[in-house]
């Protein structure tokens, strides 16, 4: 298992990253992307995990639950 950290500058960078990211990899994005019209719908439908960066505890909880599911299901 591994983590890829991408510091993209615009929402459209996500489209380029999709081509580079390996299969079976699920990106984690800021929750604000969810409310960006067509981009938000596309992200939601593709299974991106959204975190609220303004609420630290909520973000930690989402990432912890994701890590637990990865370990439980033995996903790489």
Backbone as JSON Lines, residues from 0, in Angstrom:
{"i":0,"aa":"X","n":[0.82,-1.2,0.0],"ca":[0.0,0.0,0.0],"c":[0.86,1.25,0.0]}
{"i":1,"aa":"X","n":[0.36,2.31,-0.58],"ca":[1.11,3.55,-0.61],"c":[0.15,4.72,-0.7]}
{"i":2,"aa":"X","n":[0.68,5.9,-0.44],"ca":[-0.1,7.13,-0.49],"c":[0.58,8.07,-1.48]}
{"i":3,"aa":"X","n":[-0.21,8.65,-2.38],"ca":[0.3,9.63,-3.32],"c":[-0.24,10.98,-2.88]}
{"i":4,"aa":"X","n":[0.64,11.92,-2.65],"ca":[0.22,13.26,-2.24],"c":[0.44,14.19,-3.42]}
{"i":5,"aa":"X","n":[-0.63,14.84,-3.87],"ca":[-0.55,15.75,-5.0],"c":[-0.97,17.14,-4.54]}
{"i":6,"aa":"X","n":[-0.15,18.1,-4.78],"ca":[-0.47,19.47,-4.44],"c":[-0.83,20.2,-5.74]}
{"i":7,"aa":"X","n":[-2.04,19.98,-6.17],"ca":[-2.45,20.59,-7.44],"c":[-2.92,22.02,-7.21]}
{"i":8,"aa":"X","n":[-2.82,22.83,-8.22],"ca":[-3.14,24.25,-8.11],"c":[-4.54,24.6,-8.6]}
{"i":9,"aa":"X","n":[-5.16,23.75,-9.39],"ca":[-6.49,24.04,-9.93],"c":[-7.31,22.76,-9.96]}
{"i":10,"aa":"X","n":[-8.61,22.91,-10.03],"ca":[-9.5,21.75,-10.06],"c":[-9.28,20.9,-11.31]}
{"i":11,"aa":"X","n":[-8.88,21.53,-12.39],"ca":[-8.67,20.78,-13.63],"c":[-7.43,19.89,-13.57]}
{"i":12,"aa":"X","n":[-6.54,20.14,-12.63],"ca":[-5.37,19.28,-12.48],"c":[-5.77,17.85,-12.14]}
{"i":13,"aa":"X","n":[-6.94,17.71,-11.51],"ca":[-7.43,16.39,-11.14],"c":[-7.59,15.51,-12.37]}
{"i":14,"aa":"X","n":[-8.0,16.1,-13.48],"ca":[-8.18,15.33,-14.71],"c":[-6.85,14.75,-15.19]}
{"i":15,"aa":"X","n":[-5.78,15.53,-15.07],"ca":[-4.46,15.02,-15.45],"c":[-3.95,13.97,-14.5]}
{"i":16,"aa":"X","n":[-4.24,14.14,-13.23],"ca":[-3.78,13.16,-12.24],"c":[-4.45,11.81,-12.43]}
{"i":17,"aa":"X","n":[-5.69,11.81,-12.94],"ca":[-6.4,10.55,-13.15],"c":[-5.64,9.66,-14.14]}
{"i":18,"aa":"X","n":[-4.96,10.27,-15.09],"ca":[-4.19,9.49,-16.06],"c":[-2.92,8.89,-15.45]}
{"i":19,"aa":"X","n":[-2.4,9.51,-14.42],"ca":[-1.13,9.08,-13.82],"c":[-1.34,8.12,-12.65]}
{"i":20,"aa":"X","n":[-2.41,8.28,-11.92],"ca":[-2.67,7.47,-10.73],"c":[-2.93,6.03,-11.13]}
{"i":21,"aa":"X","n":[-2.35,5.08,-10.4],"ca":[-2.55,3.66,-10.73],"c":[-4.01,3.22,-10.54]}
{"i":22,"aa":"X","n":[-4.36,2.08,-11.12],"ca":[-5.7,1.53,-10.95],"c":[-5.91,1.17,-9.48]}
{"i":23,"aa":"X","n":[-7.16,1.09,-9.07],"ca":[-7.56,0.75,-7.71],"c":[-7.08,1.77,-6.69]}
{"i":24,"aa":"X","n":[-6.83,2.97,-7.13],"ca":[-6.4,4.05,-6.24],"c":[-7.56,5.04,-6.13]}
{"i":25,"aa":"X","n":[-7.93,5.38,-4.91],"ca":[-9.03,6.31,-4.71],"c":[-8.49,7.61,-4.15]}
{"i":26,"aa":"X","n":[-8.7,8.71,-4.84],"ca":[-8.21,9.99,-4.35],"c":[-9.07,10.53,-3.21]}
{"i":27,"aa":"X","n":[-8.44,11.34,-2.38],"ca":[-9.12,12.07,-1.32],"c":[-9.03,13.53,-1.69]}
{"i":28,"aa":"X","n":[-10.17,14.22,-1.7],"ca":[-10.22,15.61,-2.12],"c":[-10.92,16.46,-1.08]}
{"i":29,"aa":"X","n":[-10.69,17.75,-1.16],"ca":[-11.37,18.67,-0.24],"c":[-12.85,18.72,-0.58]}
{"i":30,"aa":"X","n":[-13.66,18.86,0.44],"ca":[-15.11,18.82,0.29],"c":[-15.64,19.93,-0.61]}
{"i":31,"aa":"X","n":[-14.9,21.03,-0.72],"ca":[-15.36,22.14,-1.55],"c":[-15.53,21.74,-3.01]}
{"i":32,"aa":"X","n":[-14.75,20.75,-3.48],"ca":[-14.88,20.29,-4.87],"c":[-16.25,19.7,-5.14]}
{"i":33,"aa":"X","n":[-16.88,19.16,-4.11],"ca":[-18.19,18.55,-4.27],"c":[-19.23,19.55,-4.75]}
{"i":34,"aa":"X","n":[-19.04,20.82,-4.43],"ca":[-20.03,21.85,-4.75],"c":[-19.67,22.64,-6.01]}
{"i":35,"aa":"X","n":[-18.82,22.11,-6.87],"ca":[-18.37,22.83,-8.06],"c":[-19.08,22.34,-9.33]}
{"i":36,"aa":"X","n":[-20.39,22.18,-9.26],"ca":[-21.17,21.84,-10.44],"c":[-20.79,20.51,-11.06]}
{"i":37,"aa":"X","n":[-20.47,20.54,-12.34],"ca":[-20.16,19.33,-13.09],"c":[-18.93,18.62,-12.54]}
{"i":38,"aa":"X","n":[-17.94,19.37,-12.11],"ca":[-16.73,18.76,-11.53],"c":[-17.09,17.99,-10.26]}
{"i":39,"aa":"X","n":[-17.95,18.57,-9.43],"ca":[-18.38,17.91,-8.21],"c":[-19.13,16.62,-8.47]}
{"i":40,"aa":"X","n":[-20.04,16.67,-9.45],"ca":[-20.78,15.46,-9.8],"c":[-19.84,14.36,-10.31]}
{"i":41,"aa":"X","n":[-18.9,14.74,-11.17],"ca":[-17.96,13.77,-11.72],"c":[-17.1,13.15,-10.61]}
{"i":42,"aa":"X","n":[-16.66,13.98,-9.69],"ca":[-15.85,13.48,-8.57],"c":[-16.66,12.54,-7.7]}
{"i":43,"aa":"X","n":[-17.89,12.9,-7.41],"ca":[-18.75,12.09,-6.56],"c":[-19.05,10.74,-7.21]}
{"i":44,"aa":"X","n":[-19.35,10.78,-8.51],"ca":[-19.67,9.54,-9.23],"c":[-18.46,8.63,-9.39]}
{"i":45,"aa":"X","n":[-17.26,9.2,-9.41],"ca":[-16.06,8.38,-9.56],"c":[-15.56,7.82,-8.24]}
{"i":46,"aa":"X","n":[-16.21,8.15,-7.13],"ca":[-15.86,7.53,-5.85],"c":[-14.79,8.25,-5.05]}
{"i":47,"aa":"X","n":[-14.57,9.5,-5.33],"ca":[-13.58,10.27,-4.56],"c":[-14.08,10.42,-3.13]}
{"i":48,"aa":"X","n":[-13.18,10.31,-2.18],"ca":[-13.5,10.49,-0.77],"c":[-13.26,11.95,-0.43]}
{"i":49,"aa":"X","n":[-14.29,12.61,0.09],"ca":[-14.2,14.03,0.4],"c":[-13.95,14.24,1.89]}
{"i":50,"aa":"X","n":[-13.04,15.17,2.19],"ca":[-12.77,15.52,3.59],"c":[-13.01,17.01,3.79]}
{"i":51,"aa":"X","n":[-13.44,17.34,4.98],"ca":[-13.68,18.74,5.35],"c":[-12.4,19.27,5.99]}
{"i":52,"aa":"X","n":[-11.66,20.08,5.28],"ca":[-10.39,20.58,5.79],"c":[-10.56,21.62,6.89]}
{"i":53,"aa":"X","n":[-11.75,22.18,7.03],"ca":[-11.98,23.19,8.05],"c":[-12.3,22.59,9.41]}
{"i":54,"aa":"X","n":[-12.69,21.33,9.42],"ca":[-12.97,20.62,10.67],"c":[-11.97,19.48,10.79]}
{"i":55,"aa":"X","n":[-10.95,19.7,11.54],"ca":[-9.84,18.76,11.66],"c":[-10.3,17.38,12.13]}
{"i":56,"aa":"X","n":[-11.18,17.35,13.14],"ca":[-11.63,16.07,13.69],"c":[-12.41,15.26,12.66]}
{"i":57,"aa":"X","n":[-13.25,15.93,11.88],"ca":[-14.0,15.24,10.83],"c":[-13.08,14.67,9.77]}
{"i":58,"aa":"X","n":[-12.06,15.44,9.38],"ca":[-11.11,14.97,8.37],"c":[-10.34,13.75,8.87]}
{"i":59,"aa":"X","n":[-9.91,13.8,10.12],"ca":[-9.17,12.67,10.71],"c":[-10.07,11.45,10.78]}
{"i":60,"aa":"X","n":[-11.35,11.64,11.13],"ca":[-12.29,10.53,11.22],"c":[-12.5,9.87,9.87]}
{"i":61,"aa":"X","n":[-12.67,10.66,8.82],"ca":[-12.88,10.1,7.47],"c":[-11.64,9.33,7.02]}
{"i":62,"aa":"X","n":[-10.47,9.89,7.23],"ca":[-9.24,9.21,6.82],"c":[-9.01,7.94,7.64]}
{"i":63,"aa":"X","n":[-9.33,7.98,8.93],"ca":[-9.18,6.79,9.78],"c":[-10.11,5.67,9.34]}
{"i":64,"aa":"X","n":[-11.37,6.03,9.04],"ca":[-12.32,5.01,8.57],"c":[-11.87,4.42,7.24]}
{"i":65,"aa":"X","n":[-11.34,5.25,6.37],"ca":[-10.84,4.76,5.08],"c":[-9.67,3.81,5.27]}
{"i":66,"aa":"X","n":[-8.73,4.17,6.14],"ca":[-7.58,3.3,6.41],"c":[-8.02,1.97,7.02]}
{"i":67,"aa":"X","n":[-9.0,2.01,7.91],"ca":[-9.51,0.78,8.52],"c":[-10.13,-0.12,7.47]}
{"i":68,"aa":"X","n":[-10.91,0.47,6.56],"ca":[-11.53,-0.32,5.5],"c":[-10.48,-0.92,4.57]}
{"i":69,"aa":"X","n":[-9.42,-0.17,4.28],"ca":[-8.34,-0.69,3.42],"c":[-7.66,-1.89,4.07]}
{"i":70,"aa":"X","n":[-7.38,-1.78,5.37],"ca":[-6.74,-2.9,6.08],"c":[-7.68,-4.08,6.18]}
{"i":71,"aa":"X","n":[-8.95,-3.84,6.51],"ca":[-9.93,-4.92,6.69],"c":[-10.12,-5.69,5.4]}
{"i":72,"aa":"X","n":[-10.23,-4.98,4.27],"ca":[-10.48,-5.62,2.98],"c":[-9.2,-6.04,2.27]}
{"i":73,"aa":"X","n":[-8.06,-5.78,2.89],"ca":[-6.75,-6.12,2.32],"c":[-6.59,-5.54,0.92]}
{"i":74,"aa":"X","n":[-6.92,-4.26,0.79],"ca":[-6.83,-3.56,-0.49],"c":[-5.47,-2.89,-0.59]}
{"i":75,"aa":"X","n":[-4.85,-2.97,-1.73],"ca":[-3.58,-2.3,-1.96],"c":[-3.79,-1.15,-2.9]}
